[in-house]
Amino acid sequence: MELLSKRIFSLCSEFGASGNEKDVSEFLTKKLSKHMSVKKDNLGNVIGESFGNGVHIALDAHMDQIGFIVVSVEDDGFLKVTPCGGIDKRVLAAHEVTVWGKDKIFGVITSTPPHLVKDEDGKKASEIEDLSIDIGMSAKKAKETVRVGDRVTLKSPQLKLLNNRISCNTADDRAGVLSILRCLEILENQKHNCKLTVMFTVQEETGGSGAKVGGYIAQADEAFSVDVGFAKAPDVTKESTSEIGKGTMIGISPVLDYEMSRTLERIAKEKNIDFQLEIMGAKTGTNADSIQTAGKGTKTALLSIPMRNMHTGCELIQLDDIESTAHLMANYILERGGLNND
């Protein structure tokens, strides 16, 4: 798992806030080009294609990350921001950030000392619009360096924990991206006749427009959307979560193709691949919702990697769950491609 941890940390180091994914898209274009021909669509999705005369299967994971957009540079040199994606406001006070202006600079979100907070205010998180970012510059220098519209992302350490667990920023959804790259590696020396389209999509955190365009372009027969899901933790309801380290989460939802979900469950049992079921009574809140209805419609399955601390700077996953996701997708493709050699 040492190599896998290096790869996820490398992926998570690439900047790619929603709507400004250029850096991570260039990084992924190089990675995906090792496996198939690659292009970018007009929206910025990285699209890879390998050809076969069998069923056409698309593999999707989003490359963008949550963050902020600068809305003003104040006369005291502090920055004011608004969310770019569903960032967790409860953990932002005193958090380190990276500001992607003309130069990459670092800052800290201000925090009111507890001695100066009224009792009732100390029980609730500040609204993001009420926070300020200190970049250590005068107003003149700040306005020369940072423009309104520049992105800001959370900055946090990349940690190796026990039991193949890691904590870092942007594991949502770079873990899903890595699982697809691992799937392609597993398939390298295997024979199948599936046509594959890989979609590393933009802007999932701000509404899923990348998946709408990517799904329309691909017009696949079937698709996998790979994202992260909620892992069990203290004070989190058990009904909506799965165990970290116990395998990929196979989604079952009205949006998802029932036969695909049950086939994945059967393959996982036959191949001794760790898995869990994720039951949803409505939409999934992932790219799967958009891919399913793109163009002529696509039978879609969802695989989720269990995660703690989602949408914070310290997202926590277990690397084994990336592996189980990759192996389950690969075995499904081999079966649908008419020859399962694994």
Beta strands, then each sheet from edge to edge (+ up, - down):
strand 1: 37-40
strand 2: 46-50
strand 3: 56-62
strand 4: 67-73
strand 5: 79-84
strand 6: 96-100
strand 7: 104-109
strand 8: 133-134
strand 9: 151-154
strand 10: 159-160
strand 11: 165-168
strand 12: 195-201
strand 13: 222-230
strand 14: 248-252
strand 15: 275-279
strand 16: 299-307
strand 17: 315-318
sheet 1: 1+ 2- 12+ 3+ 13+ 16+ 14- 15-
sheet 2: 5+ 4- 9+ 6- 7+ 8-
sheet 3: 10+ 11- 17+
end
